[in-house]
Amino acid sequence: MCNTLARGAALLIASLTTAAAWAADETPTTQAFRTYLDHCHAAHVCNGAYLAARGGKTIFVGAVGDAGDAARTPLTADSAFDIGSVSKEFTAATVLRLVDDHRLALDDAVASHLPGFPYPDITVRQLLSHSSGIPEVLDHYGMQLDAGRPSEPITTRDAVAVLAEEHKPLRFTPGTRFEYSNTGYIVLSLLVEQMTGQPFAAYLKTTLFDPLGMDHTRLRTPTDDAIPNRAYGFQESPLGDRRAYDQIPDFFVQGAGGVYSTVGDLARWQHALNTGRVISSALYAQATTPATLPNGKVSPEGLGFGLRPDTAGHARIQHGGDWRAFKADLSYLPDEHLTLVQLTNNAQDDSVDDHVAVLAALAMGQPAPSVQPSIAWALPDRLGKGDAASVATWFDRELAAAPRRYVIDDRDLNQLGYDLLRHKRPADAVTVFDLLTRAYPGKANSYDSLADGYEALGKREDAIAAMRKAVSLDPASIRYQRHLATLTDGKD
């Protein structure tokens, strides 16, 4: 397999060369692409690097926004981003190569190859297809990860050891249903280490990245944490705030994430998959075919590859990533022979999934659509000019508009409300949280946030009423019940 990779490397490098800026010889397609992304960035939606390719040849490539560092260095097409769960494609490929080489079978029990693995009935196929029922080990570290710093360094082996130490039961009988799992891919990386005798990062480099000419791709490890030309995660607020939202110190868990890459390297990767240079074409076809589960439902995943259509209905082989501020998407549309890559580093940018269909349309020569800004970016000015009633009247008008001028997203409104609380503006925060309940009256979190606003404003009875509404909408939530109990001194 490695020899096959090496033979194709020169062709891949020549056909998928990325530029650090927009191409000088613009075509109508590249111009439409650049214009769209410029407008998208101006609307506070896009901040990242983007690429479209067909048959190994780049159609367009470029970047908008900045790298999230103190100098706000402009991003380029060669900027390296944390790609989150897109990393799982590499993990799956290393396992499938072992299958191709007859060192492993898909229906082998994982425990037969990985000593100490506490679930004897789970197979390699089930881990790859997210159908194993293995418990989510990262839940064990939930509070530490939410706080942004573990109490001690966390490595892959530490995380997997928790499964055996805590005797966590399976979530369901292996093979009976689909449930997305990070833990399964963490275990698979240890399986690869066990069977190859190499650290996972080194195996990725020597077996995949180097032979394919993916010179800007690497797994972040405790001993290799300096990423050249990297983007840093950040979070931006309509109030003008910008906060770092990058990696968690001392958190190095491989297999499910942790890889940094560029749009050009990921396009090389997809072309190599399509042309049989990573795993055999027969095995790749199997890995990109959805399985039918015992309950008759068709799984949305193959063996390491997502199989969900895009928002325009195009068939798609895909994996996304979402870690800290980083969002990533690598999509291949087989009917159109299109590869689309998006890498972003602004936590406010949740556009990557919707943009697959937009970028596909641009690549096929269709005109660029208009970009709608989030209403959260218009609200600070409104809050400064009018009282709560006038702001609510304006918001209701925008909510009812057809078509809408703004995207009205609960996450954006929620974040703005808490930003206002941090700015010691509780009355304005309550106004925004009230707008949130108008736009999303069926979401318990809308009222939980409103309760926080009232509490900061000193209106305890209003906070209790809001929390009672949240509990009524989601009575199973322990967090909401505890919040209500805190407000009522446990006597509700």
Backbone torsions as a table, in degrees:
resi	resn	phi	psi	omega
1	MET	NA	-40.4	-179.2
2	CYS	-63.5	-37.1	178.8
3	ASN	-64.0	-38.1	177.8
4	THR	-62.1	-42.1	178.0
5	LEU	-61.0	-44.9	-176.3
6	ALA	-63.5	-39.0	-178.2
7	ARG	-63.2	-31.9	-177.6
8	GLY	-91.8	-5.5	-171.9
9	ALA	-63.1	-44.7	-176.2
10	ALA	-61.8	-42.6	178.9
11	LEU	-62.3	-43.5	-178.8
12	LEU	-63.0	-44.4	-177.9
13	ILE	-63.9	-39.8	-178.8
14	ALA	-69.7	-37.1	-172.3
15	SER	-87.2	-16.2	-177.5
16	LEU	-127.2	59.3	177.7
17	THR	-87.9	126.7	179.8
18	THR	-95.4	154.5	178.4
19	ALA	-106.9	156.1	179.2
20	ALA	-84.5	-6.2	178.6
21	ALA	-148.8	-176.4	178.8
22	TRP	-66.7	146.9	-179.9
23	ALA	-62.2	140.2	-178.2
24	ALA	-71.6	-36.0	-177.7
25	ASP	-92.4	78.0	-175.5
26	GLU	-72.4	143.7	171.0
27	THR	-108.0	169.3	175.1
28	PRO	-55.5	-34.2	179.7
29	THR	-68.5	-47.6	-179.4
30	THR	-67.2	-33.3	177.9
31	GLN	-66.2	-41.8	178.0
32	ALA	-63.5	-39.7	178.5
33	PHE	-62.3	-48.4	-178.6
34	ARG	-64.4	-43.3	-179.9
35	THR	-61.3	-43.0	179.7
36	TYR	-61.6	-47.4	-177.5
37	LEU	-67.6	-34.7	175.5
38	ASP	-61.7	-45.2	178.1
39	HIS	-65.6	-39.0	-179.8
40	CYS	-63.3	-40.8	178.2
41	HIS	-68.2	-40.4	179.2
42	ALA	-62.8	-27.5	178.6
43	ALA	-86.6	9.3	178.8
44	HIS	63.9	32.9	179.2
45	VAL	-107.7	-51.5	-174.3
46	CYS	-99.1	134.4	170.8
47	ASN	-152.7	93.7	-175.7
48	GLY	174.9	-164.6	179.1
49	ALA	-116.2	146.3	-171.0
50	TYR	-141.7	145.1	-179.2
51	LEU	-150.9	144.5	169.2
52	ALA	-131.5	138.9	-179.7
53	ALA	-143.1	154.7	175.3
54	ARG	-136.8	125.6	177.8
55	GLY	59.8	32.9	178.9
56	GLY	85.4	0.2	-179.6
57	LYS	-113.7	130.7	-177.6
58	THR	-70.4	131.1	174.2
59	ILE	-89.4	-48.1	172.8
60	PHE	-154.7	154.7	179.9
61	VAL	-155.5	141.3	178.5
62	GLY	177.5	-177.9	-176.9
63	ALA	-146.2	152.6	173.6
64	VAL	-134.5	151.0	177.4
65	GLY	91.6	-165.2	-174.5
66	ASP	-126.4	168.2	-171.4
67	ALA	-81.2	-0.1	176.3
68	GLY	80.8	7.0	178.0
69	ASP	-88.4	176.2	-176.8
70	ALA	-62.3	-32.9	-178.9
71	ALA	-83.4	-5.3	-176.3
72	ARG	52.1	50.3	178.9
73	THR	-59.5	130.2	179.2
74	PRO	-59.7	136.5	173.8
75	LEU	-68.7	151.7	172.0
76	THR	-129.7	173.7	177.2
77	ALA	-66.1	-15.0	178.9
78	ASP	-98.4	6.7	176.2
79	SER	-68.5	140.7	-179.0
80	ALA	-99.7	130.1	-177.9
81	PHE	-119.2	151.4	165.5
82	ASP	-67.7	124.3	-174.8
83	ILE	-98.7	7.0	174.9
84	GLY	55.9	-132.4	-173.6
85	SER	-75.0	-5.6	169.6
86	VAL	-59.2	-24.0	175.5
87	SER	-55.1	-27.7	-178.1
88	LYS	-61.5	-26.9	177.2
89	GLU	-62.7	-38.6	179.0
90	PHE	-68.1	-41.1	178.0
91	THR	-61.3	-46.8	178.8
92	ALA	-59.6	-41.7	-177.6
93	ALA	-64.1	-39.3	179.6
94	THR	-64.3	-38.0	178.2
95	VAL	-68.5	-44.9	-178.1
96	LEU	-66.3	-29.9	174.6
97	ARG	-65.2	-37.3	175.8
98	LEU	-64.9	-33.8	175.3
99	VAL	-67.5	-45.6	178.0
100	ASP	-57.9	-35.7	-178.2
101	ASP	-86.5	7.2	176.5
102	HIS	61.9	28.7	175.0
103	ARG	-96.9	-8.4	-174.7
104	LEU	-155.0	148.4	174.4
105	ALA	-118.9	146.2	-176.7
106	LEU	-59.0	-32.5	-177.1
107	ASP	-98.1	14.5	171.4
108	ASP	-67.3	144.5	170.7
109	ALA	-70.4	131.6	-179.6
110	VAL	-58.4	-39.0	-177.3
111	ALA	-63.1	-22.7	179.5
112	SER	-72.6	-16.0	179.2
113	HIS	-115.2	-18.4	-174.9
114	LEU	-122.5	94.0	-177.5
115	PRO	-57.0	137.6	177.9
116	GLY	88.4	-6.4	177.7
117	PHE	-68.1	123.9	-165.8
118	PRO	-85.2	7.4	-177.1
119	TYR	-123.1	92.8	-171.6
120	PRO	-67.4	-18.8	-174.8
121	ASP	-93.5	-7.4	-177.5
122	ILE	-81.0	133.4	-179.6
123	THR	-103.9	166.5	176.9
124	VAL	-59.9	-44.4	179.9
125	ARG	-57.4	-42.3	-177.1
126	GLN	-67.5	-36.2	175.0
127	LEU	-66.4	-43.6	-179.6
128	LEU	-62.2	-36.9	-173.0
129	SER	-96.6	9.1	179.1
130	HIS	58.4	40.1	-179.9
131	SER	-127.7	25.1	-173.3
132	SER	-88.5	-24.5	-174.8
133	GLY	79.3	7.8	-178.7
134	ILE	-65.5	137.6	-179.8
135	PRO	-67.9	155.1	-177.6
136	GLU	-84.1	105.8	-174.2
137	VAL	-69.1	-27.0	-178.8
138	LEU	-66.5	-18.9	174.9
139	ASP	-60.3	-28.8	179.3
140	HIS	-61.3	-30.1	-177.1
141	TYR	-104.4	14.9	-171.3
142	GLY	-52.7	-50.9	-176.5
143	MET	-65.7	-37.8	179.4
144	GLN	-66.5	-41.3	-179.8
145	LEU	-68.8	-38.4	177.6
146	ASP	-62.6	-34.9	179.8
147	ALA	-74.1	-15.6	176.7
148	GLY	89.5	3.0	176.1
149	ARG	-158.4	120.1	176.4
150	PRO	-65.3	155.5	177.4
151	SER	-70.4	-20.3	174.8
152	GLU	-154.0	160.2	-178.9
153	PRO	-56.2	141.4	179.1
154	ILE	-117.5	122.6	176.9
155	THR	-115.5	173.7	-178.5
156	THR	-59.6	-47.0	-178.1
157	ARG	-66.7	-34.6	175.4
158	ASP	-60.0	-45.8	-176.2
159	ALA	-64.1	-44.6	-177.9
160	VAL	-70.3	-31.4	178.5
161	ALA	-60.3	-27.5	179.2
162	VAL	-60.1	-35.4	-179.0
163	LEU	-58.2	-45.4	-178.8
164	ALA	-75.7	-39.6	-176.1
165	GLU	-67.1	-37.4	-176.0
166	GLU	-96.4	-2.3	178.7
167	HIS	50.9	46.4	-178.6
168	LYS	-66.0	130.5	179.8
169	PRO	-75.4	156.2	174.2
170	LEU	-64.0	148.7	-179.3
171	ARG	-78.3	-25.3	176.3
172	PHE	-165.1	168.2	179.5
173	THR	-63.7	126.6	-177.4
174	PRO	-53.0	135.5	176.2
175	GLY	87.5	-0.7	-174.1
176	THR	-96.6	-16.9	179.2
177	ARG	-158.1	169.0	178.2
178	PHE	-99.4	132.4	171.4
179	GLU	-152.1	115.7	-175.5
180	TYR	-55.9	135.4	-173.0
181	SER	-139.1	121.9	169.0
182	ASN	-74.9	-37.9	-176.4
183	THR	-58.9	-39.8	-179.5
184	GLY	-56.9	-38.5	-178.2
185	TYR	-80.8	-27.5	171.6
186	ILE	-62.5	-44.7	178.5
187	VAL	-63.1	-41.6	-179.8
188	LEU	-60.9	-35.5	178.2
189	SER	-65.4	-36.3	176.2
190	LEU	-69.6	-35.0	176.3
191	LEU	-61.1	-42.8	178.4
192	VAL	-63.5	-43.1	177.6
193	GLU	-60.3	-43.2	-178.5
194	GLN	-62.5	-40.5	-173.7
195	MET	-84.7	-22.6	-178.1
196	THR	-103.8	-18.0	-177.7
197	GLY	72.9	16.5	-180.0
198	GLN	-122.2	148.8	169.4
199	PRO	-58.0	144.9	-174.1
200	PHE	-59.2	-42.2	-179.5
201	ALA	-61.2	-42.2	-180.0
202	ALA	-67.1	-38.4	-179.7
203	TYR	-66.0	-41.8	176.3
204	LEU	-59.1	-44.4	-176.7
205	LYS	-65.0	-49.0	-173.5
206	THR	-79.3	-25.9	-174.4
207	THR	-97.7	-31.3	-176.9
208	LEU	-118.4	-59.6	-167.9
209	PHE	-66.4	-50.4	-178.2
210	ASP	-64.7	-48.3	-179.4
211	PRO	-61.4	-29.0	-179.0
212	LEU	-90.0	0.0	-178.3
213	GLY	71.9	25.6	178.5
214	MET	-86.5	71.2	-170.2
215	ASP	-71.5	-15.9	-176.7
216	HIS	-106.3	16.3	-175.7
217	THR	-115.9	131.8	179.2
218	ARG	-159.7	155.0	174.9
219	LEU	-88.7	125.9	177.8
220	ARG	-70.9	126.9	-178.8
221	THR	-134.0	167.8	178.4
222	PRO	-59.1	-27.7	-179.1
223	THR	-100.5	-1.2	179.7
224	ASP	-143.0	71.5	-174.9
225	ASP	-106.8	-0.1	179.7
226	ALA	-94.7	105.9	-175.9
227	ILE	-100.8	114.4	179.5
228	PRO	-62.5	141.4	173.2
229	ASN	56.0	37.2	-172.7
230	ARG	-86.2	153.2	170.1
231	ALA	-91.6	147.0	178.7
232	TYR	-111.1	139.5	179.6
233	GLY	-74.2	141.3	177.3
234	PHE	-147.9	165.6	179.0
235	GLN	-128.4	127.9	-175.5
236	GLU	-115.7	144.6	-177.2
237	SER	-118.5	149.0	173.2
238	PRO	-60.7	-14.4	177.9
239	LEU	-83.6	-1.0	179.3
240	GLY	97.8	-2.9	178.6
241	ASP	-72.2	150.7	168.3
242	ARG	-141.4	125.4	-178.5
243	ARG	-125.6	143.9	175.4
244	ALA	-66.0	137.6	175.9
245	TYR	-144.1	64.2	-171.0
246	ASP	-104.7	-146.4	-175.8
247	GLN	-69.4	153.9	174.1
248	ILE	-85.9	121.5	179.6
249	PRO	-57.3	142.1	174.8
250	ASP	65.9	22.3	177.3
251	PHE	-117.2	107.6	-176.9
252	PHE	-134.6	84.8	179.2
253	VAL	-116.5	120.6	-171.5
254	GLN	-99.4	169.5	175.3
255	GLY	95.9	-46.1	179.8
256	ALA	-94.5	-15.5	-177.6
257	GLY	-173.6	-162.0	172.7
258	GLY	94.5	-3.7	-179.5
259	VAL	-89.2	137.8	170.0
260	TYR	-103.1	141.3	179.4
261	SER	-156.8	177.9	178.5
262	THR	-120.0	165.5	179.7
263	VAL	-62.9	-36.9	-179.8
264	GLY	-67.0	-42.5	178.8
265	ASP	-64.1	-38.7	180.0
266	LEU	-69.9	-31.9	174.3
267	ALA	-66.6	-39.6	174.9
268	ARG	-59.6	-43.8	-179.8
269	TRP	-58.9	-48.3	-178.3
270	GLN	-63.3	-40.7	179.4
271	HIS	-64.7	-37.3	178.0
272	ALA	-65.5	-39.9	176.1
273	LEU	-62.3	-44.9	-176.4
274	ASN	-64.4	-27.8	-173.8
275	THR	-106.7	16.2	173.4
276	GLY	73.6	21.9	-177.5
277	ARG	-92.4	-6.7	179.5
278	VAL	-106.6	-55.7	174.0
279	ILE	-131.3	166.5	-178.6
280	SER	-61.6	150.0	-179.2
281	SER	-60.2	-36.0	-179.7
282	ALA	-65.9	-41.7	-179.2
283	LEU	-72.4	-35.6	177.0
284	TYR	-64.6	-38.6	176.9
285	ALA	-61.8	-40.0	177.8
286	GLN	-66.9	-39.8	-178.0
287	ALA	-68.9	-20.8	-178.9
288	THR	-110.3	25.6	174.7
289	THR	-113.5	126.5	-178.5
290	PRO	-69.4	145.3	178.3
291	ALA	-93.0	148.6	172.5
292	THR	-95.8	122.8	-176.7
293	LEU	-81.3	163.7	-179.1
294	PRO	-56.5	-26.9	179.3
295	ASN	-82.6	4.1	178.0
296	GLY	90.5	-10.1	179.5
297	LYS	-77.2	147.3	177.4
298	VAL	-92.9	128.0	-178.8
299	SER	-68.2	143.2	176.1
300	PRO	-81.2	3.4	-178.0
301	GLU	-127.0	149.4	168.7
302	GLY	-94.8	-129.4	178.0
303	LEU	-108.6	74.5	179.9
304	GLY	100.2	1.9	-177.4
305	PHE	-132.7	129.8	177.1
306	GLY	-75.0	148.7	-174.2
307	LEU	-130.6	38.3	179.6
308	ARG	-93.3	138.5	175.8
309	PRO	-67.7	160.7	175.8
310	ASP	-81.0	-179.0	-174.1
311	THR	-68.2	-15.7	176.4
312	ALA	-94.6	1.4	177.8
313	GLY	90.2	5.6	177.9
314	HIS	-68.7	136.3	170.9
315	ALA	-59.6	143.2	-171.5
316	ARG	-149.9	136.6	166.7
317	ILE	-105.2	122.7	-163.1
318	GLN	-152.3	155.2	161.6
319	HIS	-145.2	138.1	176.8
320	GLY	-109.1	167.9	176.9
321	GLY	-141.8	142.9	-179.4
322	ASP	-150.2	99.6	-179.0
323	TRP	-140.1	122.1	-177.0
324	ARG	53.4	-125.9	-179.6
325	ALA	-84.1	-8.0	-171.0
326	PHE	-88.1	131.6	171.4
327	LYS	-123.5	139.6	-177.6
328	ALA	-142.0	151.8	173.2
329	ASP	-150.2	130.0	172.0
330	LEU	-120.5	112.4	-176.9
331	SER	-124.1	139.2	171.5
332	TYR	-122.8	123.8	178.3
333	LEU	-100.4	99.4	-170.9
334	PRO	-63.5	-34.6	-178.8
335	ASP	-68.8	-30.3	-180.0
336	GLU	-99.4	-5.7	-177.4
337	HIS	56.7	37.6	-175.8
338	LEU	-109.2	133.6	169.5
339	THR	-107.6	130.0	-178.8
340	LEU	-127.5	128.3	-177.6
341	VAL	-127.1	133.2	175.9
342	GLN	-135.0	130.3	177.0
343	LEU	-132.7	123.7	-176.8
344	THR	-131.4	159.6	-177.0
345	ASN	-134.3	14.3	177.0
346	ASN	-106.4	119.4	-175.2
347	ALA	-58.6	-24.5	-179.3
348	GLN	-76.9	-11.0	-176.0
349	ASP	-89.1	101.8	176.9
350	ASP	-111.0	29.6	-169.2
351	SER	-92.9	-7.7	-165.8
352	VAL	-61.1	-39.3	-178.0
353	ASP	-67.4	-43.1	178.1
354	ASP	-65.2	-29.7	-174.8
355	HIS	-77.6	-11.4	178.1
356	VAL	-58.2	-49.7	-179.4
357	ALA	-66.5	-35.1	178.7
358	VAL	-64.5	-48.1	-179.3
359	LEU	-66.0	-35.5	176.8
360	ALA	-62.8	-43.1	179.3
361	ALA	-62.5	-43.2	178.3
362	LEU	-62.6	-41.3	-179.4
363	ALA	-64.7	-26.8	179.8
364	MET	-93.4	13.0	173.1
365	GLY	85.1	11.3	178.8
366	GLN	-83.3	155.2	-177.3
367	PRO	-67.8	153.1	-179.9
368	ALA	-71.2	135.1	176.4
369	PRO	-75.9	165.3	174.4
370	SER	-74.0	158.3	-179.1
371	VAL	-112.8	125.6	178.5
372	GLN	-94.7	126.6	174.9
373	PRO	-76.3	161.1	174.6
374	SER	-74.2	141.2	178.7
375	ILE	-64.0	-20.7	179.1
376	ALA	-61.3	-28.9	-179.6
377	TRP	-78.8	-17.6	177.1
378	ALA	-90.7	-19.0	-173.2
379	LEU	-69.2	-40.1	-178.4
380	PRO	-55.1	-40.3	178.4
381	ASP	-65.5	-41.3	178.3
382	ARG	-63.8	-41.2	-179.9
383	LEU	-63.1	-31.4	-179.2
384	GLY	-79.2	-14.3	-174.5
385	LYS	-109.2	-17.3	-174.8
386	GLY	-142.8	171.1	177.6
387	ASP	-84.5	177.5	-175.4
388	ALA	-60.3	-38.1	-177.5
389	ALA	-65.9	-42.8	-179.2
390	SER	-69.4	-35.3	176.6
391	VAL	-64.8	-41.8	179.6
392	ALA	-64.5	-38.8	178.3
393	THR	-62.8	-45.8	177.9
394	TRP	-61.8	-43.4	-178.5
395	PHE	-63.6	-43.9	179.8
396	ASP	-61.4	-36.7	178.3
397	ARG	-65.3	-42.5	178.6
398	GLU	-68.6	-34.2	179.5
399	LEU	-65.1	-35.0	-177.2
400	ALA	-89.1	-9.5	-175.2
401	ALA	-63.3	143.3	177.3
402	ALA	-138.6	110.8	-1.8
403	PRO	-77.7	160.9	179.3
404	ARG	-75.1	147.3	175.5
405	ARG	-85.7	-22.1	-175.4
406	TYR	-126.7	152.9	166.3
407	VAL	-79.7	128.8	179.7
408	ILE	-111.8	95.8	-171.8
409	ASP	-112.3	132.0	-176.4
410	ASP	-64.5	-34.1	-178.8
411	ARG	-67.1	-40.0	179.4
412	ASP	-65.2	-44.7	179.7
413	LEU	-64.9	-42.4	-179.7
414	ASN	-61.5	-44.6	-179.5
415	GLN	-64.1	-40.9	178.5
416	LEU	-61.7	-41.7	178.9
417	GLY	-59.0	-44.7	-179.9
418	TYR	-72.4	-30.5	173.3
419	ASP	-62.4	-40.0	177.8
420	LEU	-64.6	-38.0	175.9
421	LEU	-62.2	-41.1	178.6
422	ARG	-65.2	-27.4	177.9
423	HIS	-86.9	11.0	178.8
424	LYS	60.6	41.7	177.8
425	ARG	-123.0	65.2	-173.9
426	PRO	-64.0	-33.4	-180.0
427	ALA	-64.7	-43.5	177.2
428	ASP	-66.7	-35.3	177.6
429	ALA	-62.2	-42.6	178.0
430	VAL	-62.2	-40.0	177.5
431	THR	-58.3	-45.9	-178.9
432	VAL	-68.0	-42.7	179.1
433	PHE	-64.7	-33.5	175.6
434	ASP	-64.9	-39.8	175.6
435	LEU	-61.9	-36.7	178.1
436	LEU	-60.4	-41.9	179.1
437	THR	-69.2	-28.2	176.9
438	ARG	-69.5	-40.9	-177.6
439	ALA	-79.7	-31.7	-176.6
440	TYR	-132.4	66.1	-175.9
441	PRO	-68.5	-17.5	-178.7
442	GLY	-93.9	2.4	-178.7
443	LYS	-100.3	122.9	-178.9
444	ALA	-61.0	-35.2	-177.1
445	ASN	-63.0	-27.8	177.7
446	SER	-58.6	-42.8	-177.0
447	TYR	-80.4	-30.3	173.7
448	ASP	-61.6	-43.1	178.1
449	SER	-66.9	-41.5	177.7
450	LEU	-59.9	-38.5	177.1
451	ALA	-61.8	-40.6	177.1
452	ASP	-61.1	-40.1	178.9
453	GLY	-64.3	-47.5	178.9
454	TYR	-61.9	-39.0	179.8
455	GLU	-62.6	-42.7	178.5
456	ALA	-65.7	-28.3	179.9
457	LEU	-83.9	-6.5	179.9
458	GLY	84.8	13.9	-179.8
459	LYS	-101.0	80.3	-172.1
460	ARG	-65.7	-42.0	-178.6
461	GLU	-65.0	-38.9	176.4
462	ASP	-65.5	-37.2	177.8
463	ALA	-63.6	-41.5	179.1
464	ILE	-63.3	-42.9	179.7
465	ALA	-62.2	-41.2	179.1
466	ALA	-65.0	-40.4	-179.4
467	MET	-70.1	-33.9	175.6
468	ARG	-62.3	-37.6	176.6
469	LYS	-65.2	-42.1	179.2
470	ALA	-61.0	-44.4	-179.4
471	VAL	-65.6	-36.9	179.4
472	SER	-65.8	-31.3	179.5
473	LEU	-80.3	-28.5	-179.3
474	ASP	-140.3	73.1	-175.2
475	PRO	-66.1	-16.1	-179.2
476	ALA	-83.3	-9.9	-175.9
477	SER	-76.0	115.2	176.4
478	ILE	-66.5	-37.3	-178.4
479	ARG	-62.1	-43.7	179.6
480	TYR	-66.8	-38.8	178.5
481	GLN	-62.6	-41.0	179.4
482	ARG	-67.0	-39.0	178.7
483	HIS	-62.0	-44.7	178.8
484	LEU	-63.6	-42.3	179.9
485	ALA	-62.9	-37.5	178.0
486	THR	-63.5	-41.5	-179.2
487	LEU	-68.5	-32.7	-176.8
488	THR	-100.7	11.7	-178.3
489	ASP	59.9	29.8	176.6
490	GLY	75.1	12.3	-175.5
491	LYS	-108.9	9.3	-177.4
492	ASP	-70.1	NA	NA
